[in-house]
Structures are given as structure tokens and as C-alpha cells.
Amino acid sequence: MSEALHERLRSHASVAIVGTCKNAGKTTCLNALLACLGRDGVRVGLTSVGRDGEDLDAVTDRPKPRITPVTGSLVATSLVSARRSAARLREVAPTPFRTALGPVGIYEVAGPGWVEVAGPVTVADTVVLVQMLHRHGARQVLVDGAIDRRASASPRVATAMVLATGMALDEDPDTVVDATRHHVRMLSLPACQSDLLPAETGVRHPDGSWEAFPRSTPLGSPEAWLAWFPAEAIAVGIEGALTDGVARALVRAAASGPDRPRALVVPDATHVLLTAASLDRLATAGYDLSVRQRVDLAGVVVNPTRPWGPSMPPADFLARMRAALHPVPVHDVVAGDLAPVR
């Protein structure tokens, strides 16, 4: 684990480690961070958005790295997962949550070994679970997640995030770099002015008045949104998902009004479900996209290994990612920041 990355995470009460795909190196990063925190004497809480830590990858059927918290850590996981774990676990407290693998409880790691972690899948439930881990003595809570589990990227869940990416995403390094750059671009959206717009879907008129959209979101009704949209609007708030379809309607609406920049505000990056092309079209149409609540992207960790095909030389992959993602810090957890040839 890079000491620089560890230092950037030190002050955060909760950290999400999120992978762009399976085999991106998320669990390797998580274990390195667990080891650093254990070395520092920090009591860690651990949970997952969904299931992680199983022995075989559900997609590739290949062996996966195991999650190995240090003795004394707290783990929030399902009853079935707790029983499957090799570590000796002592139940500390029940929680109100259930998963397909049974009720979720909070356990203390009483003996060394790996654990399987299965937590709730909603933002609201994960937020409460993180709070419970803190109340039971965790100084820093780590949340194991993935880009396709949107809850794990929510700033309500964790104030800092580490993004894991790698050659498992695609056989073409350029595609991996481009996809990672797009994820970083969305996760790095700036925070809007707190008083810019009410927390509802609607528009601000040039005279400063606010008009709410009759529905809670334009999702599923882009034509109704387009028919309603005031062409002179100077700012737009969307509380639901910002999808490619909604973006197309916004671009069409902008084309029918005066040529001027418009603020576009969403709750956080988990609401932005756009392709890179749609994000570019919004910017070209004059929309300045920001979020009410942003997460601190502390860094990106990269894995040059592709489990079922050609890998990249670690130093080359690290250099390419650093050039593409600057100024976001990029690290190789296994090879180190200088990434010597393996």
C-alpha cells in the first residue's frame, strides 16, 4: 500500500473501495489498507454493498483473493457468510437488515483468517450499517463495493473513495484508460453552491424564481420534460437519474432557447448514468454539471494483470494511467509506485 494513499485516507471516518470491474484489484487494495490500519492500531469496521470475499469469482469461476481483516476488527456480514468464513467471529450485535444469505450481524474478528462479507444493497441501509459499526467501536469503516453497485459510490456512505481499475476491464489498454478516465470524470464532478437550487427537479428562471417539474424526475418521460422545459431557464436541478435519454432532452431544450451557460445540478455522482459522449454533448450545449454532495476521490489503484489474456508491463500501465488521470493520484498496490518490472 502506498504510504501517500494511506495518509490521504487517514482522516476519513469511512472509505469506499470501488472496482470498475471484476478482478480490478479491489480486494488486493482492501487487504493492503487493512494491513496498514492494523499496523497503526486502528480498529476497523468492514462491510460490503452486496456480497464479496467469496472463494470463486461468480463470473469467471476463478479463485479470488480473500478478505483478511486483522484480529479485533469488526465485520458486518450475513449469518451464512459469517459461518462460511475461516476467521473466528464473535457476534457483537444484530442489525435490522437481511440479505439473500440471511440476517446481517456485526461480528468481531476473534481469530485470524479470511471472511466473506455480504451487506445490504441500498444506500439508506448501508449508511445506517456504517453508523452502527462506528457506534460499536470502529474508528474507520471500509466499504467494499463496485461501480455497478451504485450505493457504494455514494458520498452518504463514505466521505472518501479509492477506485480500482485494471486490464480485466478490457483487452485493449486504450479502452481501459478511456473507461477509467470517464469514471474518474464523473466521480470528480465539482460541488455546486449549496443554495443554488432547491432539492427537487425543476428550473430557475432568469428573474430568480424557481419552477418545479410536475413529476419527481424526467426519467421515463423525456418528451413531457421537453414540452414543459422553459427555454429561458438559467439553471436545472434533477433529483433522479441523469441518463443518456434525459441528457438528449436537455440538449434539445437548450437548442430551442438562448445560447448561454446553464447550471445543471444532481444530488451526487451516483445519479450520473451517462456515456462519455452524452457528458460531452451536455458540456457542448452549455450545461455546467455539478453535484450537491461530492465524494473525495483519494486515488486510483491499477492492476496491469488480465486473468484470461495478455497483461501490461506494470511500469507502462502505471505511467499511462497517471498521464491520463492527472491530477488524480494513481498507485500500483502490488508493484509499488515505481512499478518495477515483475
ChimeraX attribute file (.defattr): number of C-alpha atoms within 10 A of each C-alpha:
attribute: neighborCount
match mode: 1-to-1
recipient: residues
	/A:1	22
	/A:2	18
	/A:3	11
	/A:4	13
	/A:5	19
	/A:6	16
	/A:7	10
	/A:8	14
	/A:9	22
	/A:10	13
	/A:11	11
	/A:12	15
	/A:13	19
	/A:14	26
	/A:15	27
	/A:16	29
	/A:17	27
	/A:18	30
	/A:19	27
	/A:20	22
	/A:21	18
	/A:22	19
	/A:23	24
	/A:24	26
	/A:25	28
	/A:26	28
	/A:27	24
	/A:28	22
	/A:29	25
	/A:30	26
	/A:31	18
	/A:32	20
	/A:33	22
	/A:34	24
	/A:35	17
	/A:36	16
	/A:37	19
	/A:38	17
	/A:39	10
	/A:40	9
	/A:41	11
	/A:42	17
	/A:43	19
	/A:44	25
	/A:45	29
	/A:46	29
	/A:47	28
	/A:48	25
	/A:49	26
	/A:50	21
	/A:51	21
	/A:52	23
	/A:53	21
	/A:54	20
	/A:55	16
	/A:56	13
	/A:57	15
	/A:58	12
	/A:59	7
	/A:60	12
	/A:61	9
	/A:62	13
	/A:63	11
	/A:64	18
	/A:65	18
	/A:66	20
	/A:67	24
	/A:68	24
	/A:69	27
	/A:70	23
	/A:71	18
	/A:72	21
	/A:73	24
	/A:74	28
	/A:75	32
	/A:76	30
	/A:77	32
	/A:78	28
	/A:79	21
	/A:80	17
	/A:81	22
	/A:82	25
	/A:83	14
	/A:84	14
	/A:85	19
	/A:86	14
	/A:87	21
	/A:88	17
	/A:89	23
	/A:90	16
	/A:91	16
	/A:92	15
	/A:93	14
	/A:94	13
	/A:95	16
	/A:96	10
	/A:97	17
	/A:98	17
	/A:99	17
	/A:100	13
	/A:101	15
	/A:102	15
	/A:103	19
	/A:104	27
	/A:105	22
	/A:106	26
	/A:107	25
	/A:108	21
	/A:109	23
	/A:110	16
	/A:111	16
	/A:112	15
	/A:113	17
	/A:114	21
	/A:115	26
	/A:116	26
	/A:117	27
	/A:118	31
	/A:119	31
	/A:120	25
	/A:121	18
	/A:122	15
	/A:123	19
	/A:124	12
	/A:125	17
	/A:126	25
	/A:127	18
	/A:128	16
	/A:129	25
	/A:130	23
	/A:131	15
	/A:132	17
	/A:133	23
	/A:134	19
	/A:135	10
	/A:136	14
	/A:137	13
	/A:138	23
	/A:139	18
	/A:140	22
	/A:141	26
	/A:142	25
	/A:143	25
	/A:144	26
	/A:145	26
	/A:146	24
	/A:147	17
	/A:148	13
	/A:149	17
	/A:150	18
	/A:151	24
	/A:152	30
	/A:153	33
	/A:154	25
	/A:155	23
	/A:156	18
	/A:157	28
	/A:158	24
	/A:159	21
	/A:160	24
	/A:161	27
	/A:162	23
	/A:163	28
	/A:164	30
	/A:165	27
	/A:166	30
	/A:167	27
	/A:168	24
	/A:169	21
	/A:170	15
	/A:171	16
	/A:172	13
	/A:173	19
	/A:174	13
	/A:175	13
	/A:176	19
	/A:177	22
	/A:178	15
	/A:179	18
	/A:180	22
	/A:181	17
	/A:182	18
	/A:183	18
	/A:184	17
	/A:185	15
	/A:186	21
	/A:187	22
	/A:188	17
	/A:189	19
	/A:190	19
	/A:191	17
	/A:192	20
	/A:193	11
	/A:194	10
	/A:195	8
	/A:196	14
	/A:197	22
	/A:198	17
	/A:199	14
	/A:200	19
	/A:201	21
	/A:202	26
	/A:203	26
	/A:204	22
	/A:205	16
	/A:206	11
	/A:207	8
	/A:208	11
	/A:209	9
	/A:210	16
	/A:211	17
	/A:212	14
	/A:213	18
	/A:214	12
	/A:215	13
	/A:216	13
	/A:217	20
	/A:218	25
	/A:219	19
	/A:220	11
	/A:221	13
	/A:222	17
	/A:223	14
	/A:224	15
	/A:225	21
	/A:226	19
	/A:227	11
	/A:228	12
	/A:229	21
	/A:230	18
	/A:231	16
	/A:232	18
	/A:233	25
	/A:234	19
	/A:235	21
	/A:236	26
	/A:237	26
	/A:238	24
	/A:239	19
	/A:240	17
	/A:241	19
	/A:242	20
	/A:243	18
	/A:244	20
	/A:245	17
	/A:246	24
	/A:247	19
	/A:248	16
	/A:249	20
	/A:250	22
	/A:251	19
	/A:252	14
	/A:253	20
	/A:254	24
	/A:255	13
	/A:256	12
	/A:257	13
	/A:258	11
	/A:259	11
	/A:260	12
	/A:261	16
	/A:262	20
	/A:263	19
	/A:264	21
	/A:265	27
	/A:266	26
	/A:267	23
	/A:268	24
	/A:269	26
	/A:270	23
	/A:271	19
	/A:272	20
	/A:273	18
	/A:274	19
	/A:275	14
	/A:276	16
	/A:277	11
	/A:278	18
	/A:279	20
	/A:280	12
	/A:281	17
	/A:282	19
	/A:283	15
	/A:284	12
	/A:285	18
	/A:286	17
	/A:287	24
	/A:288	18
	/A:289	21
	/A:290	22
	/A:291	25
	/A:292	20
	/A:293	18
	/A:294	23
	/A:295	24
	/A:296	17
	/A:297	21
	/A:298	20
	/A:299	23
	/A:300	25
	/A:301	29
	/A:302	28
	/A:303	27
	/A:304	24
	/A:305	19
	/A:306	17
	/A:307	13
	/A:308	10
	/A:309	10
	/A:310	13
	/A:311	18
	/A:312	17
	/A:313	14
	/A:314	23
	/A:315	18
	/A:316	14
	/A:317	22
	/A:318	25
	/A:319	15
	/A:320	14
	/A:321	26
	/A:322	18
	/A:323	13
	/A:324	15
	/A:325	19
	/A:326	10
	/A:327	9
	/A:328	15
	/A:329	15
	/A:330	25
	/A:331	25
	/A:332	23
	/A:333	22
	/A:334	20
	/A:335	18
	/A:336	14
	/A:337	19
	/A:338	12
	/A:339	18
	/A:340	12
	/A:341	9
	/A:342	8
